């Protein structure tokens, strides 16, 4: 993946960090600053799926999906708060306003992400975009026959990569 981007002229820096760890996010941003000088924008894209109905959902499972979105949003913002950004984008989910059985943990995180994005837009001079993505059926963590069948049964189609990238 990196080579493909580099072949197009991009300079790629891959940093692995726990998005819920404030210090790890500060270190990641510092590494990016050292390499590139400044940051132009941020995309917060976090997903952990542990589908279970709420009566079968442990606190650990609930937090596993919630924390990357809640603590991850806050830690990411705090790490870049001093930057002059062109944009801060949140990749959220259309499910945050449509609902989805068995995903209360993920939906709670996505709903927070939406609200946090609106909060940042109202309080800071950062252009904020919230993208409430629908179902991506052929790539990503839910690219399985099971999820495709479930989405189809609910009347939902799939966003394909070329459509999503165009959007």
C-alpha positions in Angstrom: 0.0 0.0 0.0 2.7 2.5 0.9 4.7 1.7 -2.3 1.6 2.5 -4.4 1.2 5.9 -2.7 4.9 6.6 -3.0 4.9 5.7 -6.7 2.3 8.5 -7.1 4.7 11.0 -5.4 3.5 10.8 -1.8 5.8 10.6 1.2 4.4 8.0 3.6 5.1 7.6 7.3 3.4 4.8 9.1 3.2 5.2 12.9 1.6 2.5 15.0 0.1 4.0 18.2 -2.7 3.3 20.6 -5.2 6.1 19.8 -6.6 6.0 23.3 -3.2 6.7 24.9 -2.7 10.5 25.1 1.1 10.2 25.3 1.3 7.8 22.4 -0.7 10.2 20.3 1.6 13.1 21.3 4.6 11.0 20.3 3.0 10.1 16.9 2.2 13.7 16.1 5.7 14.7 17.2 7.2 12.1 14.8 5.0 13.4 12.0 6.1 17.0 12.7 9.8 16.0 12.7 9.3 14.2 9.3 7.0 16.7 7.5 7.4 20.0 9.5 3.7 20.5 10.1 0.3 18.7 9.7 -2.3 19.8 7.2 -5.2 17.7 8.4 -6.3 14.8 10.6 -8.6 11.9 9.8 -9.9 10.1 12.8 -11.0 6.6 11.7 -11.4 4.0 14.4 -13.5 0.9 14.4 -13.7 -2.1 16.7 -16.7 -4.4 16.1 -17.8 -6.8 18.7 -21.4 -7.4 17.8 -23.6 -8.6 20.6 -27.0 -7.8 21.8 -26.9 -5.6 24.9 -27.9 -8.4 27.3 -24.9 -10.4 26.1 -22.4 -7.5 26.1 -19.8 -7.3 28.8 -18.4 -4.0 30.0 -15.0 -5.1 28.4 -16.7 -5.6 25.0 -18.6 -2.4 25.3 -15.4 -0.4 26.1 -13.4 -2.2 23.4 -15.6 -0.6 20.7 -16.3 2.7 22.6 -12.9 3.7 23.7 -11.2 4.1 20.3 -13.9 6.5 19.3 -14.3 8.4 22.6 -10.8 8.4 24.1 -9.3 8.2 20.6 -11.1 11.4 19.5 -10.1 13.3 22.6 -6.5 12.1 22.5 -6.1 12.8 18.8 -7.5 16.3 19.2 -5.4 17.1 22.2 -2.3 15.9 20.3 -3.0 18.3 17.4 -4.7 21.2 19.2 -1.6 23.5 18.7 -1.5 22.8 14.9 -3.1 25.0 12.3 -5.1 22.5 10.4 -6.8 22.7 7.1 -9.3 20.1 8.3 -10.2 17.6 11.0 -12.3 14.8 9.6 -14.2 12.2 11.6 -15.0 8.9 9.9 -18.2 8.0 11.7 -21.1 5.8 10.8 -24.6 6.3 9.4 -25.6 3.7 12.0 -25.2 6.4 14.6 -28.5 7.9 13.5 -30.1 4.8 12.0 -29.3 2.2 14.7 -28.1 -1.3 14.3 -29.0 -4.3 16.4 -26.1 -5.8 18.2 -23.8 -2.7 17.9 -24.8 -0.5 20.8 -21.1 -0.3 21.8 -20.0 0.9 18.3 -23.1 3.2 18.0 -22.4 4.9 21.3 -18.8 5.6 20.1 -20.0 6.8 16.7 -22.6 9.1 18.3 -20.0 10.6 20.6 -17.7 11.1 17.6 -20.5 13.0 15.8 -21.2 15.2 18.9 -17.4 15.8 19.5 -17.0 16.9 15.9 -19.8 19.3 16.2 -18.4 20.6 19.5 -15.0 21.2 17.9 -16.5 23.0 15.0 -18.4 25.3 17.3 -15.5 26.1 19.7 -12.4 26.1 17.6 -11.2 27.6 14.3 -10.8 24.2 12.7 -12.8 23.2 9.7 -14.5 19.9 10.8 -16.1 17.3 8.6 -18.1 14.4 9.9 -18.5 11.6 7.3 -21.2 9.2 8.5 -20.2 6.3 6.2 -22.7 3.6 5.3 -21.8 0.0 4.8 -18.6 -0.8 2.9 -19.3 -4.4 1.8 -16.1 -5.4 -0.1 -13.3 -3.9 2.0 -12.6 -3.4 5.6 -13.6 -5.1 8.9 -17.2 -5.9 7.8 -16.3 -7.2 4.3 -17.9 -10.6 4.8 -20.8 -12.6 3.3 -22.5 -12.5 6.7 -22.5 -8.6 7.0 -23.5 -8.3 3.3 -26.5 -10.6 3.8 -27.5 -8.7 6.9 -27.3 -5.4 5.2 -29.2 -6.6 2.2 -31.9 -8.0 4.5 -32.3 -4.5 6.0 -32.5 -2.9 2.5 -29.0 -1.5 2.6 -26.6 -1.5 -0.3 -22.8 -1.4 -0.2 -20.5 1.5 -0.8 -17.7 0.3 -3.0 -14.2 1.7 -2.8 -14.3 3.8 -6.0 -17.6 5.4 -4.8 -16.3 6.1 -1.3 -13.0 7.5 -2.6 -14.9 9.7 -5.0 -17.1 11.0 -2.2 
